[in-house]
Amino acid sequence: MSGLNRIEIIGNVGKEPEMRFTPSGKPVTSFSVAVNSKFGGTDTTEWFNVIAWNKLAETCNQYLEKGQQVFVEGRLQTRSWEDNDNVKHYKTEVIANKVLFLGQRKQGEESREESEELF
């Protein structure tokens, strides 16, 4: 039996996207998304680190801005590494396969939806 690893979030971009390239030349863009919710009368904010690859990475880098509302669909991935002091660190990220730009658009810009097929 296979499992399901899928996440959908709607929130606001927390910082300007950062694009870089792998040694083989693949573009990868990272950005954070803040998702606000109310539970029991208390407002909370959950932060998600989002990673986009290839054409989706280029589009996110070009069109996303800090504060912009965004819908992200993807899967969760946790990676680990050891630092120089042999302390193990973990980071959980959303690997995006679809990004929909919501909210107000820049003047003259149309609504955009981008997705990346993952195999």
C-alpha positions as a LaTeX table, in Angstrom:
\begin{tabular}{lrrr}
\hline
Residue & $x$ (\AA) & $y$ (\AA) & $z$ (\AA) \\
\hline
Met1 & 0.00 & 0.00 & 0.00 \\
Ser2 & 1.40 & 3.41 & $-0.94$ \\
Gly3 & 1.05 & 6.59 & 1.11 \\
Leu4 & 0.05 & 10.16 & 0.42 \\
Asn5 & 2.28 & 13.15 & 1.09 \\
Arg6 & 0.41 & 16.30 & 0.07 \\
Ile7 & 0.12 & 19.75 & 1.57 \\
Glu8 & $-1.85$ & 22.83 & 0.53 \\
Ile9 & $-1.31$ & 26.20 & 2.17 \\
Ile10 & $-2.60$ & 29.73 & 1.64 \\
Gly11 & $-0.65$ & 32.52 & 3.26 \\
Asn12 & 1.60 & 35.51 & 2.72 \\
Val13 & 5.15 & 35.45 & 1.40 \\
Gly14 & 7.41 & 36.26 & 4.34 \\
Lys15 & 10.55 & 37.35 & 2.49 \\
Glu16 & 11.66 & 38.05 & $-1.04$ \\
Pro17 & 12.27 & 34.79 & $-2.95$ \\
Glu18 & 15.90 & 33.72 & $-3.33$ \\
Met19 & 16.92 & 31.90 & $-6.50$ \\
Arg20 & 20.13 & 29.94 & $-6.90$ \\
Phe21 & 21.39 & 27.22 & $-9.22$ \\
Thr22 & 22.59 & 23.68 & $-8.57$ \\
Pro23 & 26.04 & 22.71 & $-9.87$ \\
Ser24 & 24.28 & 21.13 & $-12.87$ \\
Gly25 & 22.50 & 24.42 & $-13.62$ \\
Lys26 & 18.97 & 23.67 & $-12.34$ \\
Pro27 & 17.23 & 26.74 & $-10.87$ \\
Val28 & 15.84 & 26.47 & $-7.33$ \\
Thr29 & 13.95 & 29.21 & $-5.51$ \\
Ser30 & 13.20 & 29.32 & $-1.80$ \\
Phe31 & 10.77 & 31.54 & 0.08 \\
Ser32 & 8.78 & 31.45 & 3.31 \\
Val33 & 5.01 & 31.57 & 3.72 \\
Ala34 & 3.18 & 32.69 & 6.88 \\
Val35 & $-0.20$ & 31.05 & 7.45 \\
Asn36 & $-2.40$ & 32.76 & 10.04 \\
Ser37 & $-5.17$ & 30.95 & 11.89 \\
Lys38 & $-7.40$ & 31.45 & 14.87 \\
Phe39 & $-7.88$ & 28.65 & 17.40 \\
Gly40 & $-9.80$ & 29.09 & 20.64 \\
Gly41 & $-9.71$ & 32.87 & 20.32 \\
Thr42 & $-5.93$ & 32.92 & 19.87 \\
Asp43 & $-4.27$ & 34.07 & 16.66 \\
Thr44 & $-1.33$ & 31.95 & 15.59 \\
Thr45 & 1.11 & 32.08 & 12.70 \\
Glu46 & 2.73 & 28.99 & 11.25 \\
Trp47 & 5.77 & 29.49 & 8.99 \\
Phe48 & 6.54 & 27.20 & 6.06 \\
Asn49 & 9.77 & 27.09 & 4.03 \\
Val50 & 8.91 & 26.51 & 0.37 \\
Ile51 & 11.24 & 25.21 & $-2.35$ \\
Ala52 & 10.42 & 25.43 & $-6.07$ \\
Trp53 & 12.46 & 23.87 & $-8.88$ \\
Asn54 & 13.08 & 24.46 & $-12.61$ \\
Lys55 & 10.55 & 26.65 & $-14.51$ \\
Leu56 & 8.40 & 27.04 & $-11.38$ \\
Ala57 & 11.47 & 28.36 & $-9.53$ \\
Glu58 & 12.08 & 30.96 & $-12.25$ \\
Thr59 & 8.44 & 32.08 & $-12.24$ \\
Cys60 & 8.28 & 32.37 & $-8.44$ \\
Asn61 & 11.51 & 34.36 & $-8.38$ \\
Gln62 & 10.21 & 36.72 & $-11.06$ \\
Tyr63 & 6.68 & 37.35 & $-9.79$ \\
Leu64 & 6.47 & 36.72 & $-6.03$ \\
Glu65 & 7.02 & 39.56 & $-3.58$ \\
Lys66 & 7.17 & 39.81 & 0.19 \\
Gly67 & 3.66 & 40.19 & 1.62 \\
Gln68 & 1.88 & 38.78 & $-1.43$ \\
Gln69 & $-0.81$ & 36.18 & $-0.79$ \\
Val70 & $-0.05$ & 32.81 & $-2.35$ \\
Phe71 & $-1.49$ & 29.29 & $-2.61$ \\
Val72 & 1.12 & 26.51 & $-2.59$ \\
Glu73 & 0.52 & 22.82 & $-3.24$ \\
Gly74 & 3.26 & 20.27 & $-2.83$ \\
Arg75 & 4.75 & 17.66 & $-0.54$ \\
Leu76 & 6.61 & 17.81 & 2.76 \\
Gln77 & 10.27 & 16.79 & 2.85 \\
Thr78 & 12.56 & 16.69 & 5.87 \\
Arg79 & 16.30 & 16.79 & 5.41 \\
Ser80 & 19.02 & 16.46 & 8.00 \\
Trp81 & 22.69 & 17.36 & 8.30 \\
Glu82 & 25.43 & 17.55 & 10.89 \\
Asp83 & 27.27 & 20.79 & 11.60 \\
Asn84 & 30.98 & 21.13 & 12.39 \\
Asp85 & 30.29 & 20.26 & 16.06 \\
Asn86 & 28.57 & 17.00 & 15.02 \\
Val87 & 25.17 & 18.37 & 16.09 \\
Lys88 & 22.37 & 16.97 & 13.93 \\
His89 & 19.91 & 19.49 & 12.46 \\
Tyr90 & 16.57 & 18.91 & 10.74 \\
Lys91 & 14.59 & 21.10 & 8.38 \\
Thr92 & 11.13 & 20.38 & 6.99 \\
Glu93 & 10.23 & 22.10 & 3.71 \\
Val94 & 7.34 & 22.22 & 1.28 \\
Ile95 & 8.52 & 21.05 & $-2.16$ \\
Ala96 & 6.11 & 22.99 & $-4.39$ \\
Asn97 & 4.56 & 21.50 & $-7.49$ \\
Lys98 & 1.93 & 24.22 & $-7.92$ \\
Val99 & 1.92 & 27.90 & $-6.99$ \\
Leu100 & $-1.02$ & 30.24 & $-7.48$ \\
Phe101 & $-0.42$ & 33.95 & $-6.99$ \\
Leu102 & $-3.37$ & 35.47 & $-5.10$ \\
Gly103 & $-4.32$ & 38.91 & $-3.89$ \\
Gln104 & $-3.44$ & 42.14 & $-5.57$ \\
Arg105 & $-1.34$ & 42.08 & $-8.70$ \\
Lys106 & 1.23 & 44.52 & $-9.93$ \\
Gln107 & $-0.22$ & 47.06 & $-12.32$ \\
Gly108 & $-0.62$ & 45.49 & $-15.77$ \\
Glu109 & 0.04 & 41.95 & $-14.55$ \\
Glu110 & $-2.46$ & 39.16 & $-15.10$ \\
Ser111 & $-3.33$ & 36.48 & $-12.54$ \\
Arg112 & $-0.77$ & 33.68 & $-12.68$ \\
Glu113 & $-0.84$ & 30.03 & $-11.87$ \\
Glu114 & 2.25 & 27.92 & $-12.33$ \\
Ser115 & 2.86 & 24.26 & $-11.71$ \\
Glu116 & 5.70 & 21.82 & $-12.10$ \\
Glu117 & 5.07 & 18.20 & $-12.87$ \\
Leu118 & 7.00 & 15.97 & $-10.52$ \\
Phe119 & 7.78 & 12.40 & $-11.40$ \\
\hline
\end{tabular}
